[in-house]
Amino acid sequence: MRKNNDSFAKGKPSRRDDAAPKKNFQKAASSKNSSKPFVKNESTRSFTKPSKGPKPVKKEENDGTIRLNRCLANAGVCSRREADVYIQAGVVTVNGQVVTELGTRVKHTDKVMFHNQLIQSEKKVYILLNKPKNTVTTVSDPRGRMTVIDLIRGAGVERVYPVGRLDRNTTGVLLLTNDGEMTEKLTHPRFEKKKIYQVSLDKPLAVEDFDKLKEGFHLEDGFIQADELEYVKDSKRMEVGIEIHSGRNRIVRRMFEHLGYTVEKLDRVYFAGLTKYNLPRGRWRFLTEAEINALKMGAFE
């Protein structure tokens, strides 16, 4: 069991008279122009409004890679068509190996050289989005649904990718970047970055189930437990705040479904030190230098 932290009040619900814990989460602000999470972030950097209406997105793989010819073009070496000629001529290497096959895809962390000159990668971009409902966390969607990339058009020419994934109807904090090294640190299971969600249920969470979530239980893919858990104040026990470090797929929804509850709303209010404070739903902003440095140093677990 992890130690308590400032995001949660100490204590455990008493079984006596089925009473709720004495200290509770404060309910997030409900104004449609603001969303204040449990943890305050003092950043005041402004956000930019997304352009009106989504534009068509070319279908590409959502695996954090780009075509080698695009990599060369983005670096200002030549056009994509010219890059194909150079690739076939054998003057391009990736991680020390000559590559001549057209369509080869590379990662942002790969060492690409053109005529023995190191290609400078795109500048690193870090974008914080307060994801709305009915939006898929992919670069493109074959079914034509709104994606998180549609929401950040106008952010720049660099191609960014979501760090992790939120379900289509899960809202809240989502980071997008082209920094492959940081993405690895934030998503690999061994790093276990802290996440806090506000969960709205179809019925009050019973005290005995509250205790089960804190004590932990086994799902089909292993043991899981809430690191911290509190009822949201004035929610009649139908809303709770939960802190977890696990990055398993749909883990929060599955935890409650295992106990017989339906999650009606799920909002991520904190991820690795980032919050949606002063960032309305559907809007985005660039991270500040202080936030970027904190993520690089691993200051927020």
TORKOL-4160 file (C-alpha; in steps of 0.2 Angstrom, whole numbers, padded with zeros to 4 digits, m for minus):
301
<pt num="1" X="0000" Y="0000" Z="0000"/>
<pt num="2" X="0007" Y="0017" Z="m0005"/>
<pt num="3" X="0008" Y="0031" Z="0008"/>
<pt num="4" X="m0005" Y="0045" Z="0008"/>
<pt num="5" X="m0001" Y="0061" Z="m0002"/>
<pt num="6" X="m0008" Y="0078" Z="m0003"/>
<pt num="7" X="m0020" Y="0073" Z="m0017"/>
<pt num="8" X="m0030" Y="0063" Z="m0004"/>
<pt num="9" X="m0037" Y="0065" Z="0014"/>
<pt num="10" X="m0031" Y="0052" Z="0026"/>
<pt num="11" X="m0042" Y="0039" Z="0033"/>
<pt num="12" X="m0053" Y="0025" Z="0029"/>
<pt num="13" X="m0072" Y="0024" Z="0029"/>
<pt num="14" X="m0079" Y="0017" Z="0045"/>
<pt num="15" X="m0091" Y="0003" Z="0045"/>
<pt num="16" X="m0101" Y="0011" Z="0060"/>
<pt num="17" X="m0118" Y="0017" Z="0054"/>
<pt num="18" X="m0111" Y="0015" Z="0036"/>
<pt num="19" X="m0103" Y="0032" Z="0037"/>
<pt num="20" X="m0093" Y="0040" Z="0023"/>
<pt num="21" X="m0075" Y="0045" Z="0027"/>
<pt num="22" X="m0073" Y="0062" Z="0036"/>
<pt num="23" X="m0062" Y="0069" Z="0023"/>
<pt num="24" X="m0067" Y="0069" Z="0004"/>
<pt num="25" X="m0062" Y="0074" Z="m0013"/>
<pt num="26" X="m0069" Y="0091" Z="m0017"/>
<pt num="27" X="m0079" Y="0090" Z="m0032"/>
<pt num="28" X="m0072" Y="0097" Z="m0048"/>
<pt num="29" X="m0078" Y="0114" Z="m0055"/>
<pt num="30" X="m0093" Y="0111" Z="m0066"/>
<pt num="31" X="m0093" Y="0127" Z="m0076"/>
<pt num="32" X="m0092" Y="0123" Z="m0095"/>
<pt num="33" X="m0078" Y="0136" Z="m0097"/>
<pt num="34" X="m0067" Y="0129" Z="m0083"/>
<pt num="35" X="m0062" Y="0112" Z="m0076"/>
<pt num="36" X="m0052" Y="0113" Z="m0059"/>
<pt num="37" X="m0045" Y="0096" Z="m0053"/>
<pt num="38" X="m0041" Y="0090" Z="m0036"/>
<pt num="39" X="m0022" Y="0095" Z="m0038"/>
<pt num="40" X="m0019" Y="0114" Z="m0042"/>
<pt num="41" X="m0006" Y="0118" Z="m0055"/>
<pt num="42" X="m0001" Y="0137" Z="m0055"/>
<pt num="43" X="0003" Y="0137" Z="m0073"/>
<pt num="44" X="m0005" Y="0152" Z="m0081"/>
<pt num="45" X="0001" Y="0150" Z="m0099"/>
<pt num="46" X="m0013" Y="0153" Z="m0111"/>
<pt num="47" X="m0020" Y="0140" Z="m0123"/>
<pt num="48" X="m0024" Y="0141" Z="m0141"/>
<pt num="49" X="m0042" Y="0138" Z="m0148"/>
<pt num="50" X="m0043" Y="0124" Z="m0161"/>
<pt num="51" X="m0048" Y="0128" Z="m0178"/>
<pt num="52" X="m0066" Y="0126" Z="m0183"/>
<pt num="53" X="m0071" Y="0109" Z="m0189"/>
<pt num="54" X="m0060" Y="0094" Z="m0192"/>
<pt num="55" X="m0050" Y="0092" Z="m0208"/>
<pt num="56" X="m0047" Y="0076" Z="m0217"/>
<pt num="57" X="m0032" Y="0066" Z="m0210"/>
<pt num="58" X="m0022" Y="0054" Z="m0220"/>
<pt num="59" X="m0022" Y="0036" Z="m0214"/>
<pt num="60" X="m0006" Y="0032" Z="m0206"/>
<pt num="61" X="0000" Y="0019" Z="m0193"/>
<pt num="62" X="m0002" Y="0025" Z="m0175"/>
<pt num="63" X="0014" Y="0017" Z="m0169"/>
<pt num="64" X="0025" Y="0033" Z="m0166"/>
<pt num="65" X="0035" Y="0031" Z="m0182"/>
<pt num="66" X="0035" Y="0041" Z="m0199"/>
<pt num="67" X="0041" Y="0036" Z="m0216"/>
<pt num="68" X="0059" Y="0039" Z="m0219"/>
<pt num="69" X="0056" Y="0051" Z="m0234"/>
<pt num="70" X="0045" Y="0061" Z="m0223"/>
<pt num="71" X="0059" Y="0062" Z="m0210"/>
<pt num="72" X="0071" Y="0069" Z="m0223"/>
<pt num="73" X="0058" Y="0081" Z="m0229"/>
<pt num="74" X="0054" Y="0087" Z="m0211"/>
<pt num="75" X="0072" Y="0090" Z="m0208"/>
<pt num="76" X="0073" Y="0101" Z="m0224"/>
<pt num="77" X="0085" Y="0090" Z="m0233"/>
<pt num="78" X="0074" Y="0088" Z="m0249"/>
<pt num="79" X="0056" Y="0085" Z="m0254"/>
<pt num="80" X="0048" Y="0068" Z="m0251"/>
<pt num="81" X="0050" Y="0063" Z="m0270"/>
<pt num="82" X="0068" Y="0068" Z="m0270"/>
<pt num="83" X="0071" Y="0058" Z="m0254"/>
<pt num="84" X="0064" Y="0042" Z="m0262"/>
<pt num="85" X="0078" Y="0044" Z="m0275"/>
<pt num="86" X="0091" Y="0047" Z="m0262"/>
<pt num="87" X="0085" Y="0032" Z="m0252"/>
<pt num="88" X="0086" Y="0020" Z="m0267"/>
<pt num="89" X="0103" Y="0027" Z="m0271"/>
<pt num="90" X="0110" Y="0021" Z="m0254"/>
<pt num="91" X="0115" Y="0037" Z="m0247"/>
<pt num="92" X="0104" Y="0036" Z="m0232"/>
<pt num="93" X="0107" Y="0026" Z="m0216"/>
<pt num="94" X="0097" Y="0022" Z="m0201"/>
<pt num="95" X="0106" Y="0017" Z="m0185"/>
<pt num="96" X="0122" Y="0014" Z="m0195"/>
<pt num="97" X="0113" Y="0003" Z="m0208"/>
<pt num="98" X="0110" Y="0008" Z="m0226"/>
<pt num="99" X="0092" Y="0008" Z="m0231"/>
<pt num="100" X="0086" Y="0007" Z="m0249"/>
<pt num="101" X="0068" Y="0001" Z="m0247"/>
<pt num="102" X="0055" Y="0014" Z="m0250"/>
<pt num="103" X="0041" Y="0015" Z="m0237"/>
<pt num="104" X="0054" Y="0011" Z="m0222"/>
<pt num="105" X="0047" Y="0019" Z="m0206"/>
<pt num="106" X="0058" Y="0026" Z="m0193"/>
<pt num="107" X="0056" Y="0032" Z="m0175"/>
<pt num="108" X="0060" Y="0049" Z="m0168"/>
<pt num="109" X="0074" Y="0041" Z="m0158"/>
<pt num="110" X="0082" Y="0033" Z="m0173"/>
<pt num="111" X="0099" Y="0040" Z="m0179"/>
<pt num="112" X="0096" Y="0045" Z="m0198"/>
<pt num="113" X="0111" Y="0051" Z="m0208"/>
<pt num="114" X="0111" Y="0058" Z="m0226"/>
<pt num="115" X="0128" Y="0058" Z="m0235"/>
<pt num="116" X="0136" Y="0054" Z="m0218"/>
<pt num="117" X="0128" Y="0069" Z="m0210"/>
<pt num="118" X="0117" Y="0067" Z="m0195"/>
<pt num="119" X="0099" Y="0073" Z="m0199"/>
<pt num="120" X="0092" Y="0085" Z="m0186"/>
<pt num="121" X="0076" Y="0078" Z="m0179"/>
<pt num="122" X="0060" Y="0089" Z="m0178"/>
<pt num="123" X="0060" Y="0101" Z="m0163"/>
<pt num="124" X="0052" Y="0093" Z="m0148"/>
<pt num="125" X="0034" Y="0098" Z="m0145"/>
<pt num="126" X="0023" Y="0095" Z="m0129"/>
<pt num="127" X="0005" Y="0098" Z="m0129"/>
<pt num="128" X="m0008" Y="0096" Z="m0115"/>
<pt num="129" X="m0026" Y="0093" Z="m0120"/>
<pt num="130" X="m0041" Y="0092" Z="m0110"/>
<pt num="131" X="m0049" Y="0078" Z="m0120"/>
<pt num="132" X="m0068" Y="0079" Z="m0122"/>
<pt num="133" X="m0080" Y="0064" Z="m0124"/>
<pt num="134" X="m0083" Y="0056" Z="m0141"/>
<pt num="135" X="m0065" Y="0058" Z="m0146"/>
<pt num="136" X="m0053" Y="0044" Z="m0150"/>
<pt num="137" X="m0035" Y="0044" Z="m0145"/>
<pt num="138" X="m0027" Y="0040" Z="m0161"/>
<pt num="139" X="m0019" Y="0050" Z="m0175"/>
<pt num="140" X="m0032" Y="0045" Z="m0188"/>
<pt num="141" X="m0048" Y="0035" Z="m0188"/>
<pt num="142" X="m0054" Y="0024" Z="m0202"/>
<pt num="143" X="m0072" Y="0026" Z="m0197"/>
<pt num="144" X="m0071" Y="0045" Z="m0198"/>
<pt num="145" X="m0073" Y="0049" Z="m0180"/>
<pt num="146" X="m0066" Y="0064" Z="m0171"/>
<pt num="147" X="m0048" Y="0061" Z="m0165"/>
<pt num="148" X="m0037" Y="0071" Z="m0153"/>
<pt num="149" X="m0026" Y="0076" Z="m0167"/>
<pt num="150" X="m0041" Y="0085" Z="m0175"/>
<pt num="151" X="m0043" Y="0095" Z="m0159"/>
<pt num="152" X="m0025" Y="0102" Z="m0159"/>
<pt num="153" X="m0024" Y="0108" Z="m0177"/>
<pt num="154" X="m0014" Y="0124" Z="m0178"/>
<pt num="155" X="m0002" Y="0118" Z="m0165"/>
<pt num="156" X="0013" Y="0117" Z="m0178"/>
<pt num="157" X="0020" Y="0107" Z="m0192"/>
<pt num="158" X="0027" Y="0094" Z="m0181"/>
<pt num="159" X="0018" Y="0077" Z="m0180"/>
<pt num="160" X="0014" Y="0073" Z="m0162"/>
<pt num="161" X="0007" Y="0057" Z="m0155"/>
<pt num="162" X="m0004" Y="0054" Z="m0139"/>
<pt num="163" X="0006" Y="0047" Z="m0124"/>
<pt num="164" X="m0005" Y="0032" Z="m0119"/>
<pt num="165" X="m0023" Y="0031" Z="m0122"/>
<pt num="166" X="m0039" Y="0036" Z="m0115"/>
<pt num="167" X="m0056" Y="0028" Z="m0120"/>
<pt num="168" X="m0067" Y="0037" Z="m0132"/>
<pt num="169" X="m0079" Y="0042" Z="m0119"/>
<pt num="170" X="m0065" Y="0045" Z="m0105"/>
<pt num="171" X="m0061" Y="0064" Z="m0103"/>
<pt num="172" X="m0047" Y="0074" Z="m0096"/>
<pt num="173" X="m0028" Y="0076" Z="m0096"/>
<pt num="174" X="m0019" Y="0069" Z="m0111"/>
<pt num="175" X="m0001" Y="0073" Z="m0116"/>
<pt num="176" X="0004" Y="0073" Z="m0135"/>
<pt num="177" X="0022" Y="0074" Z="m0140"/>
<pt num="178" X="0035" Y="0069" Z="m0153"/>
<pt num="179" X="0048" Y="0065" Z="m0140"/>
<pt num="180" X="0049" Y="0047" Z="m0141"/>
<pt num="181" X="0061" Y="0045" Z="m0126"/>
<pt num="182" X="0049" Y="0054" Z="m0114"/>
<pt num="183" X="0034" Y="0044" Z="m0121"/>
<pt num="184" X="0044" Y="0028" Z="m0116"/>
<pt num="185" X="0046" Y="0035" Z="m0098"/>
<pt num="186" X="0028" Y="0040" Z="m0096"/>
<pt num="187" X="0020" Y="0024" Z="m0103"/>
<pt num="188" X="0032" Y="0009" Z="m0099"/>
<pt num="189" X="0025" Y="m0001" Z="m0085"/>
<pt num="190" X="0041" Y="0000" Z="m0075"/>
<pt num="191" X="0040" Y="0018" Z="m0073"/>
<pt num="192" X="0022" Y="0018" Z="m0066"/>
<pt num="193" X="0017" Y="0036" Z="m0067"/>
<pt num="194" X="0003" Y="0042" Z="m0055"/>
<pt num="195" X="m0014" Y="0045" Z="m0062"/>
<pt num="196" X="m0030" Y="0052" Z="m0053"/>
<pt num="197" X="m0047" Y="0049" Z="m0060"/>
<pt num="198" X="m0064" Y="0056" Z="m0055"/>
<pt num="199" X="m0077" Y="0042" Z="m0057"/>
<pt num="200" X="m0096" Y="0043" Z="m0058"/>
<pt num="201" X="m0105" Y="0027" Z="m0055"/>
<pt num="202" X="m0123" Y="0021" Z="m0058"/>
<pt num="203" X="m0126" Y="0018" Z="m0039"/>
<pt num="204" X="m0118" Y="0022" Z="m0023"/>
<pt num="205" X="m0102" Y="0014" Z="m0019"/>
<pt num="206" X="m0105" Y="0003" Z="m0004"/>
<pt num="207" X="m0092" Y="0004" Z="0010"/>
<pt num="208" X="m0088" Y="m0015" Z="0009"/>
<pt num="209" X="m0083" Y="m0012" Z="m0010"/>
<pt num="210" X="m0074" Y="0004" Z="m0005"/>
<pt num="211" X="m0063" Y="m0007" Z="0006"/>
<pt num="212" X="m0061" Y="m0021" Z="m0008"/>
<pt num="213" X="m0054" Y="m0007" Z="m0020"/>
<pt num="214" X="m0041" Y="m0002" Z="m0006"/>
<pt num="215" X="m0036" Y="m0019" Z="m0002"/>
<pt num="216" X="m0035" Y="m0026" Z="m0020"/>
<pt num="217" X="m0041" Y="m0041" Z="m0029"/>
<pt num="218" X="m0037" Y="m0051" Z="m0044"/>
<pt num="219" X="m0043" Y="m0048" Z="m0062"/>
<pt num="220" X="m0040" Y="m0059" Z="m0077"/>
<pt num="221" X="m0023" Y="m0050" Z="m0080"/>
<pt num="222" X="m0017" Y="m0050" Z="m0062"/>
<pt num="223" X="m0019" Y="m0041" Z="m0045"/>
<pt num="224" X="m0024" Y="m0023" Z="m0044"/>
<pt num="225" X="m0028" Y="m0011" Z="m0030"/>
<pt num="226" X="m0032" Y="0008" Z="m0028"/>
<pt num="227" X="m0017" Y="0017" Z="m0021"/>
<pt num="228" X="m0029" Y="0030" Z="m0014"/>
<pt num="229" X="m0048" Y="0031" Z="m0014"/>
<pt num="230" X="m0060" Y="0044" Z="m0008"/>
<pt num="231" X="m0078" Y="0048" Z="m0010"/>
<pt num="232" X="m0082" Y="0065" Z="m0018"/>
<pt num="233" X="m0090" Y="0077" Z="m0006"/>
<pt num="234" X="m0109" Y="0079" Z="m0008"/>
<pt num="235" X="m0110" Y="0066" Z="m0022"/>
<pt num="236" X="m0120" Y="0053" Z="m0011"/>
<pt num="237" X="m0106" Y="0041" Z="m0013"/>
<pt num="238" X="m0110" Y="0040" Z="m0032"/>
<pt num="239" X="m0093" Y="0048" Z="m0036"/>
<pt num="240" X="m0076" Y="0044" Z="m0030"/>
<pt num="241" X="m0058" Y="0050" Z="m0033"/>
<pt num="242" X="m0046" Y="0036" Z="m0037"/>
<pt num="243" X="m0027" Y="0036" Z="m0038"/>
<pt num="244" X="m0018" Y="0022" Z="m0047"/>
<pt num="245" X="m0001" Y="0019" Z="m0055"/>
<pt num="246" X="m0006" Y="0005" Z="m0066"/>
<pt num="247" X="m0007" Y="0008" Z="m0085"/>
<pt num="248" X="m0017" Y="m0008" Z="m0090"/>
<pt num="249" X="m0030" Y="m0006" Z="m0103"/>
<pt num="250" X="m0047" Y="0001" Z="m0096"/>
<pt num="251" X="m0041" Y="m0003" Z="m0079"/>
<pt num="252" X="m0052" Y="0009" Z="m0069"/>
<pt num="253" X="m0068" Y="0004" Z="m0078"/>
<pt num="254" X="m0064" Y="m0015" Z="m0076"/>
<pt num="255" X="m0060" Y="m0012" Z="m0057"/>
<pt num="256" X="m0078" Y="m0006" Z="m0054"/>
<pt num="257" X="m0086" Y="m0017" Z="m0066"/>
<pt num="258" X="m0078" Y="m0032" Z="m0057"/>
<pt num="259" X="m0088" Y="m0026" Z="m0041"/>
<pt num="260" X="m0105" Y="m0024" Z="m0051"/>
<pt num="261" X="m0104" Y="m0005" Z="m0055"/>
<pt num="262" X="m0106" Y="0004" Z="m0071"/>
<pt num="263" X="m0094" Y="0019" Z="m0074"/>
<pt num="264" X="m0105" Y="0032" Z="m0081"/>
<pt num="265" X="m0092" Y="0046" Z="m0082"/>
<pt num="266" X="m0073" Y="0044" Z="m0081"/>
<pt num="267" X="m0062" Y="0060" Z="m0080"/>
<pt num="268" X="m0043" Y="0059" Z="m0078"/>
<pt num="269" X="m0038" Y="0075" Z="m0068"/>
<pt num="270" X="m0020" Y="0071" Z="m0065"/>
<pt num="271" X="m0006" Y="0062" Z="m0075"/>
<pt num="272" X="0012" Y="0062" Z="m0070"/>
<pt num="273" X="0011" Y="0080" Z="m0062"/>
<pt num="274" X="0000" Y="0087" Z="m0076"/>
<pt num="275" X="m0018" Y="0094" Z="m0073"/>
<pt num="276" X="m0031" Y="0102" Z="m0083"/>
<pt num="277" X="m0032" Y="0117" Z="m0071"/>
<pt num="278" X="m0038" Y="0133" Z="m0081"/>
<pt num="279" X="m0040" Y="0122" Z="m0097"/>
<pt num="280" X="m0058" Y="0120" Z="m0103"/>
<pt num="281" X="m0064" Y="0104" Z="m0110"/>
<pt num="282" X="m0058" Y="0102" Z="m0128"/>
<pt num="283" X="m0044" Y="0115" Z="m0127"/>
<pt num="284" X="m0026" Y="0113" Z="m0127"/>
<pt num="285" X="m0010" Y="0122" Z="m0123"/>
<pt num="286" X="0009" Y="0120" Z="m0124"/>
<pt num="287" X="0018" Y="0114" Z="m0109"/>
<pt num="288" X="0029" Y="0127" Z="m0100"/>
<pt num="289" X="0048" Y="0124" Z="m0098"/>
<pt num="290" X="0046" Y="0121" Z="m0080"/>
<pt num="291" X="0033" Y="0107" Z="m0084"/>
<pt num="292" X="0044" Y="0099" Z="m0097"/>
<pt num="293" X="0059" Y="0099" Z="m0086"/>
<pt num="294" X="0049" Y="0091" Z="m0072"/>
<pt num="295" X="0044" Y="0077" Z="m0084"/>
<pt num="296" X="0062" Y="0075" Z="m0090"/>
<pt num="297" X="0068" Y="0074" Z="m0072"/>
<pt num="298" X="0055" Y="0061" Z="m0067"/>
<pt num="299" X="0050" Y="0073" Z="m0053"/>
<pt num="300" X="0032" Y="0067" Z="m0053"/>
<pt num="301" X="0029" Y="0048" Z="m0050"/>
